[in-house]
Amino acid sequence: MKILIIGSGGREHAIGKKISENKKVDKIYFAKGNGGTASLGENIDIKPEDIEKLRDFALKEKIDLTIVGTEVPLTLGIVDIFNKSGLKIFGADKAGAKLEGSKSFAKAFMKKYGIPTASYEVFEDEKQAISYISSAKFPVVIKADGLAAGKGVIIAENFDVAKQAIKDIMVDKVFGEQGNKVVIEEFLQGKEVSLLCFTDSKTIVPMVSASDYKKAYDNDKGLNTGGMGCISPSPYYLDGSCDFIAKKTLEGIKKEGFDVRGIVYIGLIMTDDGAKVLEYNMRFGDPETEVLLIRLKTDLLDIIQSSLQQKLDEKEIKWYDKSAVTVIMASQGYPGEPKKGSIIKINEYIDDTFVYHCGTKLEKGNYVANGGRVLAISALGEDIKQAKQLCYKQIENIDFPNSFYRKDIGELK
């Protein structure tokens, strides 16, 4: 089989590594991939958003299966275009991807199908939004409606911060057209849990749980990031306790007629009033993928093929009874302007650890930092404590100038 994986991060490296374990796989292409994915297959110089070029490449190379890692091509309708050309692709169609592509759409979906979430209002006018917050109870959460690479959410502690956030999003367009609308939500207190699910639009199967660490620095200080680490299982989640949310989500997918043969990522917060949904993503999360797939016992390619055939109900998905920890090594300056160009040397690989490349490129035989989040170091252990120790032991064997990482991933609070 020939496989095409779309995306360039640690998530795609982890998917590629898991897929490569299947003996049916002859070749893997990555668009555009990174320094680490080059060792698993061939990186091709096509951007994930160039969905027509990707379709043409898949037809020319007779690709047997395409897996969409990143969100933008899904919202642009890559699944619809590939399906029309008779190409097999794992992901949500354009209509279903709107659950990630528009926060206001997702909130309306949750309300319609009785899915617990924070109370909210949607605004397309800056003055109306500011008028609303003038009598709001703080803190409030302000979100750019569209995709913003994990950075479009601001927790505003007071009126001045909220007003500035609205101005940044709606007037100064710091997130471009993605900020034409804002969603203003009540602030929910609790521990966050990532519940990723496989689905074929007829069946939904939750994976084991995970919790990520979004703040840049130790003790949850600094700006929000795309994720600085992750643990699985989540200590804040009881297995099966939110299956009802997954089922309600599937009910909505069916009734709306979405074709989702892929992933539904349910971002949960465990409040005193029970679990509530913060967001939907319609693809594997990052860094959740790097922590979850090393726990997956069942062959990933087999699961994907069952999903495409809408036979997920016939597939038993098994997980290793172990814990996993992932720590992100990032370039100095992230989540602002990261310092690129550092040469990275991995001096030794520790057993039961995995070094996934998130933002590297190959240059004259060297791995070079080429992004904000650069490496995802993952480890399997008998418990979180052991996995954490292995993770940080592996980091000691990595020479990465101008980098930083959180030292408290896996510490439970």
Protein Blocks (a to p, Z undefined) as FASTA:
>chain_A
ZZddedjbfklmmmmmmmmmpmklmbdcddebjfklmmmmccddddfklmmlmmmmmmmn
opabdcdfbfklmmnopmmmmmmnopacedddfklmmmmmpmklmmmmmmmnopacdddd
ddfbfklmmmmmmmcccddddddfbdeehpacccdfbfklmmmmmmmmmmnomnojmlmp
ccdddddeddddddddddehlaccddddddddfbfbghhiajddebjbdcdddfkbcehk
lmmmmmmmmmmmmmnopacdddddddddddfkbpadfbdcfbdcdfklmmmmmmpmbdfk
lmmmmmmnopmmmpccddddbdddddddddehiacdcdehiacddfbdcehiacddfbbc
deehiacdfbfblbdcddddfblklmmmmmmmmmmmpccehiacdfkgoiaZZ
